[in-house]
Amino acid sequence: MNIPLLRPALPALAVLLSCAVQAQTAGVPPAAMQRALALAQDVAAAIAPQGARVVAQPGVVDPRLMLAPCAQVDVYLPAGVPPWGRTRVGLRCTSGAVRWNVFMPVTVQVLAPALALNTALPAGARITEGQLQRLEADWAQLPQPPFASPDGLLGRILSRPVAAGQVLHGGDLQPRLWFSAGEPVRVLASGSGFAVASEGVALTPGVEGQPVRVRVAGDRVLVGRATGERQIEVGP
């Protein structure tokens, strides 16, 4: 499917100028601010989808801070902060008359292709190829990773109304019914250092992502997750 990509421009120069101004205001060396932004960008890029444009934009460091001059400022990511979206980077003075530690707010955008509707659709509508458009979206602002390919999307049914231009993700779709109770299924079991496959019979319907019971050899009953067409995964 050939869907053109809509891509907005980014004010890169404005971001750099903003960073320099905020650094001087707070007393943080501009070079340290640049390294903090680079760290945030690198961390996000490591887990971003292939081909994504990752852009880190600085927030405002408290202008009331009058930080002492520092010969060496280390940058780091505080424990537990998100890798993208609204996050922060730590700046720590390790060589100066007065040691200090501040946090710089950062907004990290992960701009990558995603599929959206080109027309508004109600809940219960079935998605077709002609209703899709490809655009560049900020994955960091979405509650779930969006669909970047029509695979697994065409023919799916919306679980709620979706507006034109809205990027589609799994939460917009009704779960798929992979199989019905009584159907033969393939059971994939895995654990520490092993993986085996066997056959069984579903005792409950296989709704995507939901627990399902299956009877296997020896009349044993296992509980797993429906993960595909007549397929169950059992594991930790």
Rosetta silent file (secondary structure, phi, psi, omega in degrees, C-alpha in Angstrom):
SEQUENCE: MNIPLLRPALPALAVLLSCAVQAQTAGVPPAAMQRALALAQDVAAAIAPQGARVVAQPGVVDPRLMLAPCAQVDVYLPAGVPPWGRTRVGLRCTSGAVRWNVFMPVTVQVLAPALALNTALPAGARITEGQLQRLEADWAQLPQPPFASPDGLLGRILSRPVAAGQVLHGGDLQPRLWFSAGEPVRVLASGSGFAVASEGVALTPGVEGQPVRVRVAGDRVLVGRATGERQIEVGP
SCORE:     score description
SCORE:     0.000 S_00000001
   1 L     0.000  125.432 -177.257    0.000    0.000    0.000 S_00000001
   2 L  -100.158   95.542 -179.579    1.502    3.309   -1.083 S_00000001
   3 L  -111.984  120.031 -178.522    0.431    5.914    1.471 S_00000001
   4 L   -64.062  146.229 -178.980    2.337    9.247    1.359 S_00000001
   5 E   -93.103  125.421  176.481    4.035   10.313    4.561 S_00000001
   6 E   -94.354  120.724 -174.168    3.007   13.689    5.992 S_00000001
   7 L  -129.685  118.500  176.529    5.961   15.205    7.858 S_00000001
   8 L   -78.777  155.395  177.543    5.970   18.572    9.686 S_00000001
   9 L   -82.002  153.881  178.871    9.116   20.677    9.865 S_00000001
  10 L  -113.387  136.252  178.925   11.000   21.130   13.154 S_00000001
  11 L   -80.589   72.379 -173.681   12.420   24.474   14.354 S_00000001
  12 H   -62.166  -41.352 -178.721   15.880   23.032   15.123 S_00000001
  13 H   -63.506  -40.088  179.708   17.628   26.409   15.272 S_00000001
  14 H   -62.928  -36.373  178.735   15.077   27.760   17.742 S_00000001
  15 H   -63.211  -45.252 -178.435   15.675   24.764   20.003 S_00000001
  16 H   -65.301  -42.095  178.881   19.437   25.369   20.097 S_00000001
  17 H   -64.124  -41.212  178.791   19.033   29.078   20.779 S_00000001
  18 H   -60.698  -41.810 -179.400   16.518   28.369   23.551 S_00000001
  19 H   -60.959  -45.840 -177.770   18.947   25.933   25.144 S_00000001
  20 H   -63.816  -43.199 -179.780   21.781   28.467   25.183 S_00000001
  21 H   -62.625  -45.740 -178.316   19.609   31.227   26.672 S_00000001
  22 H   -66.249  -35.877  179.705   18.253   28.986   29.443 S_00000001
  23 H   -63.068  -45.856 -178.344   21.732   27.701   30.272 S_00000001
  24 H   -66.442  -36.986 -179.112   23.116   31.188   30.748 S_00000001
  25 H   -63.542  -42.630 -175.672   20.109   32.229   32.826 S_00000001
  26 H   -85.320  -12.617 -177.451   20.446   29.345   35.274 S_00000001
  27 L    87.901    9.139  176.202   24.231   29.427   35.456 S_00000001
  28 L   -87.872  132.516  178.488   24.637   25.992   33.874 S_00000001
  29 L   -56.595  133.143  179.572   27.425   25.844   31.269 S_00000001
  30 H   -55.380  -36.355  179.688   25.874   25.713   27.782 S_00000001
  31 H   -61.962  -37.164  178.493   28.127   22.782   26.860 S_00000001
  32 H   -68.161  -38.111  177.335   26.688   20.775   29.758 S_00000001
  33 H   -62.707  -40.921  178.944   23.163   21.582   28.641 S_00000001
  34 H   -64.505  -39.940  178.361   24.000   20.349   25.157 S_00000001
  35 H   -67.150  -34.196  176.794   25.424   17.107   26.565 S_00000001
  36 H   -64.234  -43.595  177.495   22.280   16.648   28.663 S_00000001
  37 H   -63.769  -41.714  179.680   20.110   16.997   25.569 S_00000001
  38 H   -62.877  -39.125  178.449   22.362   14.600   23.650 S_00000001
  39 H   -62.918  -47.153  179.455   22.084   12.028   26.443 S_00000001
  40 H   -60.268  -40.618 -178.890   18.278   12.228   26.454 S_00000001
  41 H   -67.732  -41.664 -178.853   18.214   11.917   22.680 S_00000001
  42 H   -65.203  -41.561 -179.630   20.595    8.941   22.605 S_00000001
  43 H   -63.976  -43.889  179.184   18.651    7.008   25.238 S_00000001
  44 H   -66.160  -40.046 -178.236   15.363    7.529   23.382 S_00000001
  45 H   -63.617  -29.406 -177.957   16.924    6.666   20.024 S_00000001
  46 H   -66.013  -25.038 -178.805   18.128    3.329   21.390 S_00000001
  47 H  -117.575    4.369  179.590   14.547    2.113   21.854 S_00000001
  48 L   -76.245  157.536  176.034   12.809    4.139   19.146 S_00000001
  49 L   -63.076  152.833 -177.751   11.440    2.445   16.005 S_00000001
  50 L   -58.620  134.062  178.850   13.855    2.148   13.117 S_00000001
  51 L    84.334    2.184 -178.604   14.136    5.327   11.098 S_00000001
  52 L   -71.051  150.136  170.521   12.571    7.545   13.760 S_00000001
  53 E   -98.107  118.298 -178.945   13.637   11.158   14.208 S_00000001
  54 E  -105.177  124.459 -176.484   14.360   11.763   17.884 S_00000001
  55 E  -128.097  123.223  177.742   14.348   15.393   19.017 S_00000001
  56 E  -104.914  124.072 -179.399   15.112   16.540   22.567 S_00000001
  57 E  -115.380  131.471 -176.302   13.884   20.029   23.491 S_00000001
  58 E   -74.549  145.507  169.483   15.001   21.718   26.724 S_00000001
  59 L   -92.634 -164.467 -176.180   12.617   22.943   29.358 S_00000001
  60 L   -98.205  117.275  169.914   13.264   25.841   31.720 S_00000001
  61 L   -76.650  136.136 -174.606   15.889   25.422   34.415 S_00000001
  62 L   -47.840  112.786 -177.153   14.827   27.507   37.429 S_00000001
  63 L   -68.095  -12.099  179.195   16.175   31.010   36.593 S_00000001
  64 L   -77.666  -13.500  179.237   16.396   31.816   40.313 S_00000001
  65 L   -69.692  129.909  174.912   19.311   29.404   40.659 S_00000001
  66 L  -116.607   82.466 -173.262   22.639   31.181   40.979 S_00000001
  67 L   -78.850  141.090  178.500   24.960   28.235   40.514 S_00000001
  68 L   -69.990  151.187  177.143   28.623   28.525   41.340 S_00000001
  69 L   -56.912  145.155 -176.144   31.105   28.139   38.489 S_00000001
  70 E  -139.873  132.385 -179.449   32.007   24.518   37.838 S_00000001
  71 E   -81.853  -24.121 -178.185   34.913   23.011   35.896 S_00000001
  72 E  -140.540  116.831  177.433   33.275   19.615   35.422 S_00000001
  73 E  -115.727  120.703  176.575   29.540   18.961   35.055 S_00000001
  74 E   -94.012  143.278  176.868   28.383   15.357   34.689 S_00000001
  75 E  -112.546  146.534 -177.467   25.050   14.566   33.068 S_00000001
  76 E  -157.635  161.135  174.290   22.921   11.560   33.953 S_00000001
  77 L   -96.914  121.145  177.194   19.400   10.161   33.793 S_00000001
  78 L   -61.464  149.873  179.801   17.729    9.970   37.223 S_00000001
  79 L   -61.841  136.620  173.467   16.362    6.548   38.153 S_00000001
  80 L    85.022   -1.041  179.951   12.791    5.894   37.101 S_00000001
  81 L   -79.588  148.599  178.931   12.385    8.739   34.605 S_00000001
  82 L   -68.251  150.279 -178.092   10.661    7.900   31.290 S_00000001
  83 L   -75.831  -18.773  178.666   12.967    7.584   28.249 S_00000001
  84 L  -150.924  177.984 -171.342   10.854    9.927   26.136 S_00000001
  85 E    80.138 -146.496  177.528    7.970   12.373   26.375 S_00000001
  86 E   -80.734  114.423 -176.963    8.183   14.737   29.347 S_00000001
  87 E  -143.084 -163.438  179.007   11.275   13.692   31.277 S_00000001
  88 E  -156.125  157.233  178.527   14.372   15.228   32.876 S_00000001
  89 E  -125.750  138.351  178.356   18.153   14.974   32.904 S_00000001
  90 E   -87.448  143.685  173.677   20.390   15.513   35.913 S_00000001
  91 E  -125.678  121.412 -173.382   23.391   17.873   35.861 S_00000001
  92 E  -124.417  124.163  176.031   25.862   17.412   38.700 S_00000001
  93 E   -78.794  120.949 -179.543   28.866   19.597   39.473 S_00000001
  94 E  -113.044   -3.976  179.750   31.783   17.326   40.387 S_00000001
  95 E  -148.780   92.826 -179.047   34.632   19.834   40.262 S_00000001
  96 E  -170.829  167.802  179.777   33.984   23.269   41.687 S_00000001
  97 L   -62.786  -34.948  177.721   34.169   25.378   44.820 S_00000001
  98 L  -125.986  122.201  177.755   30.531   24.527   45.530 S_00000001
  99 L   -78.692  139.001  177.713   29.050   21.190   44.468 S_00000001
 100 L  -143.905  163.406 -179.089   25.527   21.376   43.070 S_00000001
 101 E  -145.776  122.413  179.721   22.956   19.156   41.405 S_00000001
 102 E  -131.866  165.786  178.568   20.040   20.350   39.261 S_00000001
 103 E  -120.893  133.081  178.555   17.510   18.795   36.924 S_00000001
 104 E  -103.938  117.737  174.276   16.742   20.041   33.441 S_00000001
 105 E   -63.007  139.136  179.659   13.224   19.338   32.135 S_00000001
 106 E  -138.010  138.906  171.527   13.359   17.833   28.654 S_00000001
 107 E  -110.125  118.296 -177.281   10.664   16.949   26.155 S_00000001
 108 E  -106.828  117.627  176.305   11.766   14.104   23.881 S_00000001
 109 E   -96.187  138.910  175.384    9.833   13.603   20.662 S_00000001
 110 E  -119.044   95.675 -172.681   10.018   10.313   18.781 S_00000001
 111 E   -95.786  114.307 -175.917    8.813   11.162   15.287 S_00000001
 112 E  -148.354  159.808  179.740    8.111    8.112   13.148 S_00000001
 113 E   -61.239  144.567  176.790    5.588    6.930   10.557 S_00000001
 114 E  -152.030  156.681  179.426    2.182    5.846   11.820 S_00000001
 115 E   -98.391  137.937  177.732   -1.176    5.064   10.258 S_00000001
 116 E  -133.858  166.664  175.826   -4.224    7.239   10.858 S_00000001
 117 E   -82.394  144.020  174.304   -7.728    7.433    9.468 S_00000001
 118 L   -96.818    3.983  177.308   -8.441    9.889    6.664 S_00000001
 119 L  -150.944  148.314  178.622  -12.109    9.967    7.641 S_00000001
 120 L   -70.437  139.927  179.255  -13.982    9.800   10.933 S_00000001
 121 E  -132.837  146.193  178.934  -15.448    6.370   11.753 S_00000001
 122 L   -84.581  167.899  173.063  -17.859    5.213   14.473 S_00000001
 123 L   -60.303  140.494 -179.888  -17.341    2.356   16.883 S_00000001
 124 L    93.420   -8.469  179.226  -18.015   -0.963   15.172 S_00000001
 125 L   -74.626  147.124  178.088  -16.724    0.177   11.781 S_00000001
 126 E   -98.140  132.152 -174.610  -14.407   -2.169    9.891 S_00000001
 127 L   -80.872  132.685  176.768  -11.141   -0.629    8.649 S_00000001
 128 L  -120.069  165.444 -176.520  -10.353   -0.770    4.930 S_00000001
 129 H   -60.528  -39.115 -177.195   -7.258    0.247    2.979 S_00000001
 130 H   -68.990  -10.976 -179.434   -8.886    3.326    1.478 S_00000001
 131 H   -92.974    0.775 -172.415   -9.559    4.786    4.922 S_00000001
 132 E  -105.546  146.368  171.509   -5.892    4.926    5.915 S_00000001
 133 E  -135.463  149.773  178.456   -3.259    7.620    5.605 S_00000001
 134 E  -103.052  133.668  177.480    0.377    7.580    6.682 S_00000001
 135 E  -142.655  169.683  176.220    1.764   10.484    8.668 S_00000001
 136 E   -93.363  121.404 -176.202    4.634   11.292   10.973 S_00000001
 137 E  -121.939  156.005  174.911    3.489   11.091   14.592 S_00000001
 138 E   -87.847  101.941 -178.000    5.131   11.632   17.942 S_00000001
 139 H   -61.487  -25.486 -177.894    5.117    8.146   19.432 S_00000001
 140 H   -67.861  -20.839 -178.165    6.025    9.602   22.826 S_00000001
 141 H   -93.292   -0.377 -175.903    2.594   11.250   23.059 S_00000001
 142 L  -100.274  145.802 -178.935    0.622    8.061   22.395 S_00000001
 143 L   -69.833  -23.236  178.591   -0.666    5.681   25.094 S_00000001
 144 L  -142.601  157.447  174.791    0.459    2.651   23.036 S_00000001
 145 L   -58.499  135.084 -177.933    2.760    2.121   20.055 S_00000001
 146 E   -81.100  170.242  173.144    0.777    2.980   16.911 S_00000001
 147 L   -78.679  125.122  176.548    0.324    0.872   13.806 S_00000001
 148 L  -103.555   -9.822 -179.464    3.099    1.664   11.335 S_00000001
 149 L  -136.907  148.613  178.060    2.001   -0.974    8.806 S_00000001
 150 L   -68.876  -13.878  177.785   -1.439   -2.077    7.583 S_00000001
 151 L   -58.787  127.916 -179.016   -0.537   -5.661    8.519 S_00000001
 152 L    80.815    1.576 -178.966   -2.798   -6.651   11.373 S_00000001
 153 L  -113.689  -40.670 -179.319   -4.935   -3.553   10.903 S_00000001
 154 L   -62.631  133.944 -179.723   -6.989   -4.095    7.741 S_00000001
 155 L    86.210   -8.551  178.819  -10.325   -5.709    8.479 S_00000001
 156 L   -74.127  158.301 -176.197  -10.136   -4.927   12.198 S_00000001
 157 E  -109.860  133.788 -179.697  -13.168   -3.439   13.964 S_00000001
 158 E   -71.656  138.180  177.278  -13.046   -0.197   15.941 S_00000001
 159 L   -90.803  -11.102 -179.410  -13.917   -0.425   19.617 S_00000001
 160 L  -155.291  163.949  178.286  -14.666    3.319   19.830 S_00000001
 161 L   -64.101  143.112  179.271  -15.223    6.303   17.527 S_00000001
 162 E  -130.186  131.017 -177.773  -12.040    7.586   15.891 S_00000001
 163 L   -81.086  159.219  175.285  -11.669   11.053   14.335 S_00000001
 164 L   -62.089  135.428 -179.885  -10.073   11.789   10.981 S_00000001
 165 L    86.577   -5.468 -179.444   -6.313   12.192   11.358 S_00000001
 166 L   -80.329  128.819  179.324   -6.206   10.257   14.633 S_00000001
 167 E   -68.540  139.662 -175.779   -3.314    7.787   14.834 S_00000001
 168 L   -96.228  136.429  173.144   -4.440    4.198   15.371 S_00000001
 169 E  -138.213  176.444 -173.149   -3.153    1.922   18.121 S_00000001
 170 H   -57.596  -31.497 -178.943   -4.263   -1.343   19.680 S_00000001
 171 H   -68.678  -13.381  178.595   -6.583    0.317   22.183 S_00000001
 172 H   -84.834   -8.745 -170.537   -8.777    1.584   19.324 S_00000001
 173 E  -113.950  149.087  173.647   -9.587   -1.944   18.123 S_00000001
 174 L   -71.100  141.950  176.435  -11.795   -4.759   19.319 S_00000001
 175 L   -60.382  145.736  178.455   -9.836   -7.843   20.425 S_00000001
 176 L   -82.765  146.661  172.643   -9.699  -10.597   17.810 S_00000001
 177 E   -95.214  105.063 -175.050  -11.322  -13.981   18.360 S_00000001
 178 E   -78.501  -27.945  178.325   -8.537  -16.390   17.401 S_00000001
 179 E  -167.285  165.541  179.797  -10.557  -19.571   17.954 S_00000001
 180 L  -105.651  162.947  175.745  -13.708  -20.947   19.591 S_00000001
 181 L   -59.985  137.913  179.933  -14.134  -23.420   22.425 S_00000001
 182 L    95.406  -11.006 -179.746  -13.755  -26.978   21.183 S_00000001
 183 L   -82.809  147.557  174.324  -11.318  -26.157   18.376 S_00000001
 184 E   -70.374  141.548 -178.067   -7.902  -27.851   18.145 S_00000001
 185 E  -136.882  158.760  174.242   -5.050  -25.480   19.017 S_00000001
 186 E   -95.507  130.129 -176.485   -1.271  -25.409   19.044 S_00000001
 187 E  -110.510  119.673  177.791    0.174  -24.925   22.540 S_00000001
 188 E  -106.930  117.675 -179.515    3.546  -23.219   22.918 S_00000001
 189 E  -114.415  137.985 -179.333    5.083  -23.595   26.377 S_00000001
 190 E  -142.467  158.023  178.410    8.287  -21.878   27.504 S_00000001
 191 E  -162.753 -159.457 -178.811   10.303  -21.383   30.635 S_00000001
 192 L   -69.920  103.164  175.160   13.856  -20.998   31.849 S_00000001
 193 L    83.259   10.327  178.372   15.982  -22.628   29.168 S_00000001
 194 E  -146.761  158.075  175.032   13.241  -24.564   27.367 S_00000001
 195 E  -154.935  125.877 -179.020   10.466  -24.207   24.788 S_00000001
 196 E  -133.139  157.221  177.753    8.133  -26.973   23.609 S_00000001
 197 E  -126.299  142.157  178.396    5.101  -27.213   21.327 S_00000001
 198 E  -148.436  179.315  179.083    2.172  -29.602   21.611 S_00000001
 199 E  -111.350  153.284  178.440   -1.452  -29.966   20.543 S_00000001
 200 E  -158.588 -175.260  178.045   -4.585  -29.472   22.586 S_00000001
 201 E  -125.344  128.329 -179.229   -8.269  -28.597   22.539 S_00000001
 202 E   -69.129  132.720  176.338   -9.529  -25.180   23.621 S_00000001
 203 L   -97.106  -18.044  178.153  -11.974  -25.287   26.525 S_00000001
 204 L  -135.355  159.646  179.395  -12.788  -21.565   26.324 S_00000001
 205 L   -61.477  145.925  179.903  -12.877  -19.037   23.453 S_00000001
 206 E   -96.410   85.187  177.261   -9.513  -17.593   22.446 S_00000001
 207 E   -86.826  132.557 -174.680   -9.946  -13.837   22.702 S_00000001
 208 L   -47.140  123.731  175.444   -6.774  -11.948   21.830 S_00000001
 209 L    77.536   -2.907 -176.825   -4.590  -11.383   24.872 S_00000001
 210 L   -98.506  153.845  176.725   -7.072  -12.963   27.279 S_00000001
 211 E   -61.820  145.090  179.447   -6.528  -16.081   29.466 S_00000001
 212 E  -143.264  144.615  178.631   -7.753  -19.310   27.894 S_00000001
 213 E  -101.008  140.113 -177.577   -8.015  -22.877   29.160 S_00000001
 214 E  -139.921  140.920  176.668   -6.813  -25.786   27.043 S_00000001
 215 E   -99.003  128.382 -179.773   -6.823  -29.572   27.494 S_00000001
 216 E  -117.804 -174.491 -177.753   -3.606  -31.333   26.444 S_00000001
 217 H   -54.282  146.229 -178.136   -2.337  -34.932   26.495 S_00000001
 218 H    79.453   12.906  179.516   -2.963  -36.846   29.689 S_00000001
 219 H    61.584   23.406  177.165   -6.212  -34.932   30.218 S_00000001
 220 E   -80.352  147.186  178.184   -4.257  -32.078   31.805 S_00000001
 221 E  -113.959  123.842  179.078   -5.754  -28.575   31.729 S_00000001
 222 E  -113.753  158.018  175.651   -3.444  -25.612   31.217 S_00000001
 223 E  -117.716  126.856  179.772   -4.098  -21.882   31.271 S_00000001
 224 E  -140.934 -159.773  179.936   -2.411  -19.670   28.686 S_00000001
 225 E  -123.269  137.217  175.757   -2.952  -16.654   26.439 S_00000001
 226 E   -76.478  118.379 -174.566   -4.486  -16.611   22.970 S_00000001
 227 E  -121.230   -5.224 -178.943   -1.768  -15.112   20.772 S_00000001
 228 E  -173.533 -177.267 -179.506   -2.664  -16.104   17.217 S_00000001
 229 L   -59.233  111.093 -178.663   -4.822  -18.165   14.885 S_00000001
 230 L    50.680   45.243 -179.872   -5.492  -21.351   16.893 S_00000001
 231 E  -136.796  135.807  179.707   -2.414  -20.694   19.006 S_00000001
 232 E  -126.329  139.093  173.690   -1.927  -20.510   22.785 S_00000001
 233 E  -112.536  131.290  178.989    1.182  -19.524   24.723 S_00000001
 234 E  -121.606  128.690 -179.070    1.795  -20.913   28.199 S_00000001
 235 L   178.038 -176.719 -178.422    4.649  -19.621   30.272 S_00000001
 236 L   -69.238    0.000    0.000    5.794  -17.392   33.136 S_00000001
